[in-house]
Amino acid sequence: MIELFLVFLIFGSLGILLILMNKILGPRKTNPKKEKPFECGSPYLQDKVNTLPIKYYLVAVLFLLFDIEVVFFFPWAMIFREMQPKAFIIMFFYIVILLVGFVYAWKKGAFEWER
Amino acid sequence: MMLTLYLTWLERKESAVIQDRIGANRASIFGVRIIGLFQPIADAIKMVFKEDFTPSFSKKFLHNTAPLISFLFVAITIAAIPFGDVLRIGRRSIRLQILDINVGLLFILAMLSLGVYGILIGGWASNNKYTIIGGLRGAAQFISYEIALGMALVGIIMVYPSLNLSDIVVYQGGHFFGVLPKWGVFFQPLGCIVFLFAAMAETKRVPFDLPEGESEIIGFFTEYSGLKWGLFMMTDFMEIIVVSCILTTLFFGGWQVAWLAAEGFIFPWGGTWVLSHGVVVFLQVFAFNIKVFFFCWLQILFRWTYPRFRYDQVMDFGWKLLIPLCIANIVITGIVMSI
């Protein structure tokens, strides 16, 4: 456990060190042009961040659902050998339910990205 | 412990060297230029002396922490990968693995998925419309492929019932009929392919480089400069190494060399070649590095030979092809193992 902590510490401090080194050693000049958001060299067109399509939200919700399903797979896979015939039958129904949900999401158009 | 730390460092150096093309051969130390081997070092030095620019319109604190997060979590992942078997020097035995955790596989998956926060925060904190599009795309792509990645690994756990990476490698030691090594790729060809593609999408490299597509949106690191940008880039290359390492460990036998047992080579045609313990361990580490190097090379090859996908194509590929393939893989593995 101490090793885990140590690794976090080493790599974390390495990253902080790199950034600090850059802060100290790098030059610091600024001008008003530099302080504007990047817009390919032309004057920038809008101040704020655009509103974004809600699609990203849907992806996140679907991810939550499926990722929890994946998490359920892992312990099952671990003891798959020990409870041989039973494990597969139980999980078969689980996969069927999962597939029903997957097909439903597909049919509902959750995976249509061009709208 | 120190040895393995150094090995990690070596791996990272490898990544920097690997992307050298003929172009980068000017860097020299006292006039000596070994086909541009010093270029990565020169780049690093240059990056340190660049201006570390934090734009006034950005969210300062988050802007500074984002590269750190993204770097830290990928760097930690490397520590959990076994480089070789136990090395014995006299009385002491050193495990060639920094973090020997009993849930190493889940640890790696978790750390890889935490890396997405770096992208998202970086995109958000820069407060530029391009960066936030890049960040959101990155997050969406990351989480969609995360599922395929996790599911592809379920098959391998069914075959080798352990989450400990060094245990998995030890399981892959035997041979079929005394000839073919018992590597995961022979048990899980479909899982291996799915894992390769999902992992490549996770690294955000060119066929899937929507978050940083240079010619449309510049990406989530548009407003970064100096070493903070460098950390993002380093994360990218380290992700390649991590992916290659995981692929090697799980599907290509890790540090196992075909026909190499603890005492030396035992050839299927009957001959043996006795080797000392040190040589065997060295060969194993060397083999691991060669395999990782090969997969790095493969990914670089993909990166320079394929055009970028469209956004909807990437998402379709993840959701409509890889996930059904993963489920099919689990079902097939279950059926085969039940028989």
HADDOCK unambig.tbl for C-alpha pairs under 7 A between the chains (distance, minus, plus):
assign (segid A and resid 3 and name CA) (segid B and resid 99 and name CA) 6.53 0.50 0.50
assign (segid A and resid 4 and name CA) (segid B and resid 99 and name CA) 6.46 0.50 0.50
assign (segid A and resid 7 and name CA) (segid B and resid 76 and name CA) 6.64 0.50 0.50
assign (segid A and resid 8 and name CA) (segid B and resid 76 and name CA) 6.67 0.50 0.50
assign (segid A and resid 11 and name CA) (segid B and resid 72 and name CA) 5.94 0.50 0.50
assign (segid A and resid 11 and name CA) (segid B and resid 75 and name CA) 6.64 0.50 0.50
assign (segid A and resid 12 and name CA) (segid B and resid 72 and name CA) 5.79 0.50 0.50
assign (segid A and resid 15 and name CA) (segid B and resid 68 and name CA) 5.79 0.50 0.50
assign (segid A and resid 18 and name CA) (segid B and resid 227 and name CA) 6.93 0.50 0.50
assign (segid A and resid 19 and name CA) (segid B and resid 227 and name CA) 6.20 0.50 0.50
assign (segid A and resid 19 and name CA) (segid B and resid 228 and name CA) 6.35 0.50 0.50
assign (segid A and resid 21 and name CA) (segid B and resid 48 and name CA) 6.65 0.50 0.50
assign (segid A and resid 22 and name CA) (segid B and resid 48 and name CA) 4.75 0.50 0.50
assign (segid A and resid 22 and name CA) (segid B and resid 49 and name CA) 6.25 0.50 0.50
assign (segid A and resid 22 and name CA) (segid B and resid 52 and name CA) 6.14 0.50 0.50
assign (segid A and resid 22 and name CA) (segid B and resid 226 and name CA) 6.99 0.50 0.50
assign (segid A and resid 22 and name CA) (segid B and resid 227 and name CA) 6.17 0.50 0.50
assign (segid A and resid 23 and name CA) (segid B and resid 52 and name CA) 5.65 0.50 0.50
assign (segid A and resid 25 and name CA) (segid B and resid 48 and name CA) 6.78 0.50 0.50
assign (segid A and resid 25 and name CA) (segid B and resid 49 and name CA) 5.52 0.50 0.50
assign (segid A and resid 26 and name CA) (segid B and resid 48 and name CA) 6.58 0.50 0.50
assign (segid A and resid 26 and name CA) (segid B and resid 49 and name CA) 4.46 0.50 0.50
assign (segid A and resid 26 and name CA) (segid B and resid 50 and name CA) 4.86 0.50 0.50
assign (segid A and resid 26 and name CA) (segid B and resid 51 and name CA) 4.45 0.50 0.50
assign (segid A and resid 26 and name CA) (segid B and resid 52 and name CA) 6.17 0.50 0.50
assign (segid A and resid 27 and name CA) (segid B and resid 50 and name CA) 6.58 0.50 0.50
assign (segid A and resid 27 and name CA) (segid B and resid 51 and name CA) 4.89 0.50 0.50
assign (segid A and resid 28 and name CA) (segid B and resid 51 and name CA) 5.90 0.50 0.50
assign (segid A and resid 35 and name CA) (segid B and resid 55 and name CA) 5.53 0.50 0.50
assign (segid A and resid 35 and name CA) (segid B and resid 56 and name CA) 5.92 0.50 0.50
assign (segid A and resid 37 and name CA) (segid B and resid 128 and name CA) 5.72 0.50 0.50
assign (segid A and resid 49 and name CA) (segid B and resid 127 and name CA) 6.79 0.50 0.50
assign (segid A and resid 49 and name CA) (segid B and resid 128 and name CA) 6.35 0.50 0.50
assign (segid A and resid 49 and name CA) (segid B and resid 129 and name CA) 4.95 0.50 0.50
assign (segid A and resid 50 and name CA) (segid B and resid 129 and name CA) 6.35 0.50 0.50
assign (segid A and resid 56 and name CA) (segid B and resid 140 and name CA) 6.28 0.50 0.50
assign (segid A and resid 59 and name CA) (segid B and resid 140 and name CA) 6.45 0.50 0.50
assign (segid A and resid 63 and name CA) (segid B and resid 143 and name CA) 6.20 0.50 0.50
assign (segid A and resid 63 and name CA) (segid B and resid 144 and name CA) 6.32 0.50 0.50
assign (segid A and resid 66 and name CA) (segid B and resid 147 and name CA) 6.66 0.50 0.50
assign (segid A and resid 67 and name CA) (segid B and resid 147 and name CA) 5.79 0.50 0.50
assign (segid A and resid 70 and name CA) (segid B and resid 147 and name CA) 6.96 0.50 0.50
assign (segid A and resid 70 and name CA) (segid B and resid 150 and name CA) 6.46 0.50 0.50
assign (segid A and resid 70 and name CA) (segid B and resid 151 and name CA) 6.05 0.50 0.50
assign (segid A and resid 73 and name CA) (segid B and resid 154 and name CA) 6.64 0.50 0.50
assign (segid A and resid 74 and name CA) (segid B and resid 154 and name CA) 6.05 0.50 0.50
assign (segid A and resid 77 and name CA) (segid B and resid 154 and name CA) 6.28 0.50 0.50
assign (segid A and resid 77 and name CA) (segid B and resid 157 and name CA) 5.76 0.50 0.50
assign (segid A and resid 77 and name CA) (segid B and resid 158 and name CA) 4.55 0.50 0.50
assign (segid A and resid 77 and name CA) (segid B and resid 161 and name CA) 6.96 0.50 0.50
assign (segid A and resid 78 and name CA) (segid B and resid 157 and name CA) 6.18 0.50 0.50
assign (segid A and resid 78 and name CA) (segid B and resid 158 and name CA) 6.06 0.50 0.50
assign (segid A and resid 78 and name CA) (segid B and resid 161 and name CA) 4.74 0.50 0.50
assign (segid A and resid 78 and name CA) (segid B and resid 162 and name CA) 6.31 0.50 0.50
assign (segid A and resid 79 and name CA) (segid B and resid 161 and name CA) 6.90 0.50 0.50
assign (segid A and resid 80 and name CA) (segid B and resid 158 and name CA) 6.16 0.50 0.50
assign (segid A and resid 84 and name CA) (segid B and resid 338 and name CA) 6.61 0.50 0.50
assign (segid A and resid 85 and name CA) (segid B and resid 338 and name CA) 6.48 0.50 0.50
assign (segid A and resid 88 and name CA) (segid B and resid 334 and name CA) 6.32 0.50 0.50
assign (segid A and resid 111 and name CA) (segid B and resid 316 and name CA) 6.99 0.50 0.50
assign (segid A and resid 113 and name CA) (segid B and resid 312 and name CA) 5.41 0.50 0.50
assign (segid A and resid 114 and name CA) (segid B and resid 312 and name CA) 6.86 0.50 0.50
